[in-house]
């Protein structure tokens, strides 16, 4: 959660300032500028355009119709079902990334420069800096963090373009986050990561790597 | 007709020219035909059937071209002569002039002379005296033609008369020809001719004022005419003599002649009266015939008019029939289209009345179903109040929990009614999207876990996590809520609910099994047959019906099966397909991931 706002003015100011991934809006926020107006402002581009979900106790038809034309990802009513809410959030993220169903299948969704993944029924947001290396496994890639790995149904090239410059290719099947590099074992053509894990490096990339990171055992 | 001597000769000449009469056999058939034609024609003349001759000659036409010139001449001459005899002078003149011009090379024969003579007579009758005299003289002079003596008398007489007319008056010539005529008549001993001649000579003298000579001549004529009783001459003679004697002062003689004249005149007049009467009778007869002919013509016209009228009537009748037929067709078409429209309208009416009946039924069920829980809530609220006053917390909690479950049911009913209202609205549009079945099922179960726990119902969810369906999320939620609600409501204590989702053929089947009361057979049959739009069994019925409706809107269906100890509900959906038409759930399932990383395979150490 990036923040909360108790009225629309606060929300307006907060939304303009923080880079929220998703906004959950109540409709009756207490004063004149209600949730629907906020949604409209996001649609019109006054505020950072982000996916939003209405979560409200308003069940009357008029409100629903007014909310509907702002194209929310979901319209949930209170009392809310936490599973339904989280599903709505996941769906909103998946839809924005045009990758519906990925999270349910255990994969990760790249959105807004981060990776979103569902673990133990929780939606985790993973920063690329947490990822030590990427490994190609068949038709998809594995993102390896210090203690987990996540499936990403993207090609290595696509990931390369998306990830920060810290990532560089060291092998046909490997991308390395240079910040996690500990040392390069040239004879063995292996890279030791800061958490002691080892990944292979091919000759093709070894020289370049040595120039930039002259770290030898 | 052809009574005079030269005419008899003419008839003989005509006959002599006929090869049939002469028994001369022609060389060929055609010749025979031509000869027969000629014979046929001249035989009409022989038999005196002159009109027939004229007609047949016209009809013979071109066949006569093959006859000999003489034959053709005789036929033409006969035709012209008949016209002359019939006193059709204008036509006769024309024919004769052409005849004379055409057959100039036959001018030596006697018949030609007769023709010229006839033409002269025609001119005389038409008062073309100059031409008459010319032609008479031609006949007179030409020795070839000198026919009989009668003709000579006539010719001289007529020429003489011409010279007595005002236009060609010549007393000497007149006297010359009259005397000649007279001498011929004397020769013939024709007393009428002599008398006429004497009368004419007397006229000539009288014109020359030689009254004595005239009187002598006329008295001589009188001597001949009186005994014979030639009244036509006598009246003139008496009148002339009376006139001359008066001139000379012989009044007594004049008076005597005058008296005689009057007598003759009266006789003549009487005779003429008879003639006149006869003429009138004839004219009357003719008129009668004409009127009869007119009558016939009128009748004919009437008949024609009648025929026209009948034709018109028939045409009008046909037109009328066609118009009526067309009208009938139009009416038939209009009737047909009206019938079709009526059919549609009645179908709509049926539908509407069915809907109305449904609405009424629904309305009565809702009011009934709402009444009892609200009533019981009212009572239990009273109880709750009492227990709170008595500070009996345990009882208060019990009551509140009872109330909650009662409220839950009522809420469900209201929800269904609301949803039904929404689904019945026009333009309720389903928005199909990719729905992850397992997530959806888990969300739905979340709301019912506490309810299930109350009845100690175990819920087993065993859905294939890779299955996606193509459905309208909202309506599927409504369906699931209803099914789960029923599964708990009709369950027994310590019962179970088992959910599983699998692919079945080309569909996705979400199966919900619950223990407890089996669904009634009739509800099952009705729902499965798709004709369950009757709310049997109270508010539960509404729920099922709503489910059926919603499933249909999703392109799926709902089936109920009663088991020995419970109910099985199957929901069938269309699987979601990707752009390539592949079922999403058929994708390879990702391998189960372990938390520990493997060593890279190719780290050779």
HADDOCK unambig.tbl for C-alpha pairs under 7 A between the chains (distance, minus, plus):
assign (segid A and resid 81 and name CA) (segid B and resid 447 and name CA) 6.92 0.50 0.50
assign (segid A and resid 83 and name CA) (segid B and resid 443 and name CA) 5.00 0.50 0.50
assign (segid A and resid 84 and name CA) (segid B and resid 443 and name CA) 5.27 0.50 0.50
assign (segid A and resid 101 and name CA) (segid B and resid 436 and name CA) 6.64 0.50 0.50
assign (segid A and resid 105 and name CA) (segid B and resid 466 and name CA) 6.27 0.50 0.50
assign (segid A and resid 147 and name CA) (segid B and resid 595 and name CA) 6.80 0.50 0.50
assign (segid A and resid 148 and name CA) (segid B and resid 595 and name CA) 5.48 0.50 0.50
assign (segid A and resid 149 and name CA) (segid B and resid 595 and name CA) 6.90 0.50 0.50
assign (segid A and resid 188 and name CA) (segid B and resid 604 and name CA) 6.41 0.50 0.50
assign (segid A and resid 188 and name CA) (segid B and resid 605 and name CA) 6.59 0.50 0.50
assign (segid A and resid 190 and name CA) (segid B and resid 603 and name CA) 6.54 0.50 0.50
assign (segid A and resid 198 and name CA) (segid B and resid 599 and name CA) 6.96 0.50 0.50
assign (segid A and resid 199 and name CA) (segid B and resid 600 and name CA) 5.99 0.50 0.50
assign (segid A and resid 200 and name CA) (segid B and resid 600 and name CA) 6.83 0.50 0.50
assign (segid A and resid 200 and name CA) (segid B and resid 602 and name CA) 6.88 0.50 0.50
assign (segid A and resid 200 and name CA) (segid B and resid 603 and name CA) 6.00 0.50 0.50
